[in-house]
Amino acid sequence: MPRKNTEEASPVARFEQSLEELEQLVEKMEQGEMSLEESLAAYERGVGLYRQCQTALEQAELRVRLLSDPDRPDTAQPFTADDGG
């Protein structure tokens, strides 16, 4: 079966790549050596990456809820720190 390229992959599959790119972008911006135009472009890209990560996490949470109780995903309870055992 052919492997999907990054553009066709779901947000959940792209999460780690988006997060890594966002971290690199933040590090570069924190160095303070970018022009105003570069900073604005980097900020815009960062917002897009943040939204991709947020969407991926929401979809992952929905998948977990559906796996936990496929008949009633709306009643699933969020995980807490104590649930991990």
Residue pairs with C-beta under 8 A, 6 or more apart in sequence:
4 13
6 14
6 17
10 56
10 59
11 18
11 52
11 55
11 56
11 59
12 56
12 59
12 60
12 63
14 52
14 56
15 52
15 53
15 56
15 57
15 60
18 49
18 52
18 53
18 56
19 49
19 53
21 49
22 46
22 49
22 50
22 53
25 42
25 45
25 46
25 49
26 46
28 34
28 42
29 39
29 42
29 43
29 46
34 42
61 78
62 73
64 76
65 73
65 74
65 76
66 73
68 76
69 75
69 76
